Amino acid sequence: MAVLKEAAIPIGRTLFVTKPGEMSKDDIIIEATGQYQVAERPDCFVIKNAECCRSITVKVKTRED
């Protein structure tokens, strides 16, 4: 597993993670300290903090097969 990005996401903010190659949401693992939403764009993954009252820490990794 390679770590793509590790960051803190403030309340109501988003984190953009650049896609390496032809990846999809099924190819990543997200570890977070709270609730989040994930969207996929052609060039990146968008992770939004869904907590109402606090920042969260997120680590995005590639999935090993």
N, C-alpha and C positions, 0 to 999 in steps of 0.2 A: 504494500500500500504506500503510495506516495501522497504526501500532503500537498494539496493544491493551494490552499489558503487557510490562514488562521487569523481571526480578527474579532474585535468587540464591535457589536452593532448597537448604537444608541436607540432610544425609544423612537419608533416611527420611521426609522431609516432603513436603507437597503445596502446590501453588499453585492458587488458584481465580481464574479469569478470567471475569468477567461477560459474558454473551452480549449483544451489541447487536442486538436484533431477532430475526429468524428465521434465525440462522446454524446451520450444522452443522460437524462436524469437517472436512468437505471444503472449507469456505470459509476455513480458516485455514492459515497456514504457521508452523511452529515451528522456530526456530534454537536449538540447545542445544550446550553444551560437553561433554555426556556423554549417557548413556542415560536415557531417560524413558519413562513410560507415560501415555497420554491416555485419559480417560473423558469421556463427555458426559452432563450432567444437563440437565433442562429449562431451568434458569436460568443455568448456567455450564459452563465446561470445567474439568476437574480434571487437572492435570499433576503427576505424581508422580516424584520423583527415584528412578531405578532403579540408580544407582551404589552400590556397596557400601562405598566408602571415601572419598568426597569430595563436596563440594557442587558444584552445576552452576549455570551462568547460562543463563537462558532468555529468548528474545524471541519474543513471539507477535504475528503480523501478519495482517492480512486479505489474502486472495488477490485479485489483480486479474484481471478477465476481459476 
